[in-house]
Amino acid sequence: MSGSPTPVGFVDPLRGPETSARYWTTVNAAEALPGVPTPLSWSWYDIGTEKAQIAGRVLVGASPVGTRPSRDRDQRHLGIFYGRCALNVDVWRSFADAIPGTSGNSMERDFLSNVRPGHPTRALPQRYPIVAVKAPLAFRRARRELIMGAQDHRRWWREAVTAMDSADEQQARAAFADALSDFENHVGLAHLIATMAANGLYDALARICAKAGLPGLERALTTAMDTEETQLLAQLWALRSAPDTDSFLAEFGYQGPAAGELAKSSWRDDPGLLASVLDRYRTLPDDQNPEIRAIRQHAEAVHARDQLLGALPRPARRPAAMLLRLAHSYLPLRESGRAAVLRTVDVARAAAKVVGSHAVADGRIHRPDDVFMCTVPEIIGEARQPSADELKFRRERWELYQTMQVPAVWTGLPTPSLIVAQPDEETVTLQGIGTGGGTVEGRARVVVDPSSDDDLEPGEILVCHTTDPSWVSLFHYAAAVVIDIGGAVSHGAIVARELGVPCVINTGNGSRRLHSGDLIRVDGDAGTVVRLDSAPTEHDLLEEHT
């Protein structure tokens, strides 16, 4: 199932460890690294995220000063198994056990909706006073870096990718190393800490709404925020009538389809990808203007705020209003941090392509994109350079793993299986996370690639695996959105709330169980998707017209 044995002397970076005793899940990891990453992307996130995660734990006080990343896979936050990224639930539990107000059981329940029997929380109350002092300082530092440093970071990104136009191989390798350092020591760390704050504030807001007898109101309370996504939406809309793509690319060129994967092209790298997005935008009616929708969403947010404060006893209103201000301050930072990470990734992408082109010219590799079959240490000179034959072997394994899947959860090592077509089901009911918007019925349109010819028609319901900014034009057309992976503060959920589109996210496998043409009901409040009728067959359509 895992392919032929690895040749002597070769390394398969995506195969995973030989042994493990930990509890793993792909459920939340798939949002950060959907599908099968290239070896270069996997090693980038494995190295950078682990260092940022450990530094973040120290900064917020959950781990003692001096803690360092472990080389033991069972002690790290991420792992990879047959090309599929997974979270080490046990390590994440240890982090939650050090945070007052949460626990390992709570985090496992958030990840998997349940807790394994026989795994009690091992609270670390000795860390609580340290976290109480250090965490607010870390949150403010991350906010300052992401807001105050945004323009400088954009300038650095523009200058760095431009410099790659004339860079030699050594300069490109050095630029790659600089980008990695920026990711693990600065923007990746700030993004991680800001996300901790955003998730905690959103959960706290949800608890207050539930106590006030208004469960789910947090969804309306966290719309109409000035996020990176709303700015992007506004700029894309402006390009319909004033096509200044050069200025747009200077601000947002690091975005693109699956922009977190180094081997994929960004809009800067391939402006044709942006052109296809703009072509779709130009067909939208004027009433889809994001500014018009923003006014409506702002009114809804104000009404929700009045509802919440009116439902609370007078002594609780001021703390609730303060929590709302903090939520509106930190929730947008999740997208700001993600954007900063993507800028860093785009610099690494540009540098890697220069390395690849020089290696092809010298006959060291067969094709320029073979560079993405390398690992980070191989790019920055900390490991031996793989031969062209070894890179060919890695590509074959990378392609093989795309035909395989692993379970959603397991202990130790998973048993992989081939991906097969989902059998037809008589009934389909999906449960995910509702982001609001009410209930809609309509025909499903399963979309794999936002730039494909499988056009979403106005009024259809968009069904997809995950989203990024290249999908935003489809949200304008969609009557509702159903997404396999993500959470309440993920990209797709945020955009859906800002546009007032019903959305159910984290269905798991909705894009495989539903088919284009299925009549479905999406309840964005309850988080459910129900198939009401299967897509009509060719026979049905012929009978309809005879």
N, C-alpha and C positions, 0 to 999 in steps of 0.2 A: 504493500500500500504506500510506503514512503519512498518507493523507487529503489533503484539499484544501490548497493553500498557505496559510500563516499570513497573515491579513489585515494590511495595512500598519498599523504602530503597535501591533499585538497581540504578546504574548509567550506562547510555549508552553513552560512550565518543564520539561515531561517529555520533550520531543523529543530533547534531547541536543546535543552539539557538532556543528558542521558538518565539522570535520576532526579527525583523531587519528592518531597513529603508534604508539600503545601497544598492549600485549597485555592484553586484558580477559577477565574471567570472571564469570558470574552464579552460579557454583556455591556459593561461601560467602556471597555477599551476600544470597542469598534467605532465609537464616535470619534476618538482622536486619531486612530489609524484604521480606517475602514479597508476591507479587502486584504490583499497580501502586499505589504510594502516591499519595495526593493531593498536589497541588503544595505545600501547606503542610507536610505531613509530610516530603516529600523535601527541601525547602529547610531545614527544621529539622535533619535529620540530616546533610545535606551541610555546612552551616555549622558546626554544633556538633561533629560528629565530626571534621572536618578540624582545627579549632582544638585539640580535645582530643588528637588523634593527634600533631600537631606538638609540643604541649606535653609529651606523654608521651615522645616520642623525645628531647626535650631533657633531661627529668628523669632518664631512665635512662642518658643519656650517648651515645645512638646518633647524635644530631645536635648540632651546636655551639650554644651559647647565642646567642640572637639570631635563630635560624631562625623564619621566619614562614610562614603558609599562602600558597600561590601562587594567583593568579587564573587561571593556565593550567590547563585541565582535565587536560592530560597530565601535570601535576606533582602532581595531587591523588590521594588514596587511593581516592576513590569517584567514580563517574560514573553517568549515567542515559542510557538509550538506548531510545526508544520505550516509556517508562514502566517499564523494567526496570533495577533497580539492579545495578551491576557493580563489581567490584574491579579496580583498576589493578595488575596483577601485577608490572609493572616497578617501580613505586614501592614496593610491599611487599617486593620482592626487595632493594631498596637498604637497607631497614631491617634485614632479616635479615643482610645482608653486614657490618653494623656490630656484630653481636652475637656474642661468642665462643661456640663450641659449636654454632652453626648456620650457615646460609649461604643465599644466594639460591636456589640449586638445591634445598636442603632445603625451603625454604618453598614453592617452586613445586610440588615433589613432594607436599607436604602438601595444597596446594590442589587439585591436578589429577591426582595419582597418577602423574605422569610429568613429564619436563623436556624442553623444546624443544631440539633439537640446535643447536649453534652459539651457545649462550648461556652461556658459562662464568661461574662465580661470580667476582664482583669484590670480593674481601674487602677490608675496611678495618681492618687490624690496628692502625692508629694509634688507633682508637676503643676497642679492647679494654680497655686498662687504665682508661680513663675509665668504661666501662660496669661494669667489675668493682667500682669504688668507688661509683658513683652508683646503680646499679640496686638493690642491697639497701636503700639508704636510701629510694628511691622506693617499693619494695614495702612497706616498713614504714609509710611515710607513708599509702599508700593503705589498708592494713589498718586503721590507727588511725582514719582518717576514716570508713570504712564501718562500723566497729564502734562506736567511741565516739560518732560523730555520728549514729547511726541514730535514736535517740529524738528528738533535736532536729530532725532532718530530717522525721520523721513529724509533729511538732508544727507545723513550718513549713507542710507540705503541708495539714494540716487547717485551719489559720488562713487560708491563702491561698485555698483553694477556697471556704471559708465567706464570705470577704470579697467574692467575686464575686457573691453573692446580691444585694448592694445597690450594686454598683460601676457607675459611669458609664463611658462609652466610653474616656475618657482613662486612667482608673484601670485598666481592663482591658488596654489596650495597654501600660501600664507594668508590670503584673503579668506579661504575656507576656514582655516584655523581661527581667524579673528571672528568670523561669523559664529562659529561654535562657542567661542568664549563669551560673545555677547548673549547668546541664547542661554547658556547655563548659569552665567553670573549676573545677568541684568534682566533682559526682557522676559526670559522664561521664568525666572524667579519671581519677578514682579507679577507676571500673569498668574502664576500659581497661587501666590498669596492673595491677590485681588479676587481670584475665583473662590478661595476659602471664605473670604469675607462676604462675597456676593451670595454664595450658597447658604451660608449661615443666616444672613439677613432675610433672604427669601423664606427660609424655613421658619424663622421667628415670626415673620409677617403672617405666614400661613397659620401658625398656632394662634396668634392673636385674633385673626379673622374667625377661626373655628370657635374660640372661646366666646366671641361676640355673637355667635349664632349665624355667622355669614361665611360658611366654608366655601372656598374657591374664589372669594372676592379678591384675594391677593393677585389674581391674574389681571383684573382690571386696574388694580392699583399700580401695577408695574408696567404700564404701557405709557405712551407719549413721553418717552425718555429720549434725550439727545444722544444716540449711540453712534458708533462707527457705521452700523448698518443703515440707520436712517439718513446719515450724511451721504452714504454711497447711493441709496435709493434716489435722493434728491438730485445728486450729480448726474446719475444715469438718465433721469427724466429730463434734465436740462439739456442733455446732448441730443434729444430729439429735434429741437429747434435751433440749437446753436452748437453744431458739431465741432467742438474744440477738443479733439481726442488727445492732442499732445499734452495739454494742461491736465486733462483727466488722468492720463497715464502717469504723469509726474506725481500725482497724489495717490492713485490707487492701482498702479501697474503691477504691484506684487500679488494682486488677487488673480483668480482664475479657477477653472475647474480642478477640483482636488488639489488646491494650491499647497497643501501641507506635504504632498509627496514631491520629493526633489526631482524625480524623473519627469514629472508633468510640466508642461509649459505654463508660464504665467501670462497675463495680458501683455505685460511689457515684452516678454519673450516672443509672443505670437499675437500681435494685435488683431489678427483675423478672428481669434476667439471672442474678442470684445465686439467685433463687427456683427457677429451672429446674435449676440445679446441685444445690441442696439436695433437690429432689424426687427426683432420681435417687439421692442419697446415702441417703435414708430407706428405699429399697428394698434396700439392701445387707445381707447377713447379718452378724451380730455378729463372725464370725471374720475379717471384712475390716478390723477395727479396725487403724489404722496402728500403734498401740502394740504389738500382737501381732506384726505383721510386722517392726517395728523390732527386737524382741528376737531374732527369727530372723536378721535381717540382721546384727545386731551379733555374734552367735555365728559367723556365716560370716566376718565381717571379722577376728575374733580368730583363727579357725582359719587363715585365709589369711596373717595376719601370722606365725603360728608356722611355717607352711609355708615362707615366704620366708626367714625368719631361719635356719631349720634347714638350708636348702639352700645358704646362703652360707658361705664360709670365715669363720672367727672374726674376722679383722681387718676384714671388710667388714660385719659385723653392726651395729656401732654407727653408722656412716655411713648404713646403710639405715634403721635405726630413726629417725634424725634426719630423713631425707628423708620418711619416713612421717608424722612429726609435722608437718613443714612442709606436706605435702600436705593433711592434715586441717585445717590452719590456714587455708590459702589457697583450696582448692577451693570451700568454701562461699561465699567472698566473691564468686565469679562471679555467684551468684544474688542475694546481698545488693546488689551493685552494680546488677544489672539491676532490682531492686525500687526502688532509689533513683532510677534513671533514669525508671522508670514513674511514680513520684510526681511528678517534675518535669514529665513529659509531661502528667499529669492536671491540673496547675495551668495549663499552657499551653492544654489543651483547654477548661477552664472559662473562661479569659480569652477565648479565640477565640470561644466561643459568645456571650459578652456583646457582643463587638464585632459579631458577626453580627446579633444581635437589634436592636441600635441602628441598624445600617446598613439593615436592612429597614424599621424604623419611619420612617426618614428618606427612604426610597425610593431609596437608593443601590444596593441589590442586590435581586434578585428573591426570594430565599429565604434563610433564616438559614444553612443549611449551605453556601451559596456562599462563605462566608468561608474554607472549606478549599480553595477554588480559588485563594486568594491565596498569596503567598510571604511568608517571614519579613520581608524588608525592607519589604514593603508593609504588614505589620501593625504594625511598630514605627516606621513613619514615615520610613524611609530611602530609599524609592522612591515614585514616583507611585502614586496609588490607581487600580487598574484599573476600568473602567466595568462596568456590569451586563452589557453585551453581550460584553465581553472575558471575563468570568467564565463566561458561558454557552458561549462558544467553548472555553474551557479544560475545562469539564465534558464537552463533546462529545469532545474529544481524550482525556481521561482514560478515558471509557467505550470509545472506539475502541481504545486501547492494551490494554484488558483482553481484547480478542479476538485480540491479536497476541502473538507470541513472538520471541525472538532466540536465536541459538545459545548453547551453554554457554560456548564460548570463541571468540575471534576477535582479529585484529589490525586496528587502524584503526577503521573503522565497520562495524557488523553489517548484514546484510540481514534485515529482519524478514519473518515469514511469519504467515499466519493460523493460529490454533489449530484443529486439526481433531480429530475423534474418533480415538482410538488404534485401529488395525485389530486385529481378533482375531488372536491368535498361537497357533500350535499348541503351543508350549512357552514358558514364561516362567521365566527364572532371573535373580534380582536379586542384585547384590553391593553390600553397604554396610559399615557399621561395626558389628560386634557389640558389645553392651554386657553380654553375659553372660546367665545364666538358663537355659542348656540349650536343648533342642530340643523343639518343640511342633508338632503337626499339628492343623489345624482349618479351619473355614470362615471366609473373609475377610469383613469388613464394612468397606466403604469409606465413610468419614464425612467430609463436607465441613465441616459445621457442628455443633459439639458440642451445640447447643441444638435441633437439628432433630428431626423425628419419626422419623428413620431410626435407631431404637433398636438399640444394640449388645446382643445377647443374651449371657448368661453363657456362657463357653467359646468365643466367637467371637474371631477375631484382628482387632484394630483396625488398619486401614490408613488413613493420612492424610497430608496434605502437610506440616504442621507442627503444633506444639502450644504451648499456653500454659496458665496455671493453670485456665482454664475447662474444660480437657479432663481434669482429674485424676480426676474421678469415673469416667470411662470406663476408666481404667487398672485400677480395681478389678475391673471386669467382665471385662476382656480376658484371654484365655489367653496372648497375646503382642501385641507392638506393632511395626508396620512404618511408618517415617516417611521421607518423601522427603528432607528437608533437615536438616542438623545435624551434630554431632560427638559425641565421647565425653564431653564435659563440657557438652553442651547440655541445655536444660530437659527434653526428653523422655527422654534417656538417664539423667539424674539421677533422675527420678521412677521410671523403670522399675527402676533398680538398688535404690532405696530400698524398693520394693514386691516385689522379687524376681521381676519379670515379664520373660521373655525379650524382647529388643528388638533390632531391626536398624534403624539410622538411616543417613541419607544414601544411600538407594537411588536418588535422582535423580527417577524418575518412576513409582515403584511404585503410587501412587494412581491413575495413568492406565492402567497396564498390567494391573493386577489388577481384578477385578470382585467385587462382593458375591456371595457364594455359592461362589466358587472354593475348592476344597480346596487348602490350601497347607501347606508345611513351613517353619517358621522356626527357624533355627539361630542362637541368640543368641551363641554362642561363635565360630563361623566367620564370622558376618556374612552369611549367605546366606538367600535366600528362593526356594523352588521351588514352582511351581504343579504339583500332582499331578493335578488334574482340574478341568475348567471348571465353572462354575456350571450347575446343571441348567436346561434351558429349560422353557417351559410345556409343550411336547410331552412332555418327559421326565417331568415331574410328573404329567401326565394318565395316561401309561402306567403309572406307578408305582402309581396308585390304581385301575387297571382290571384 
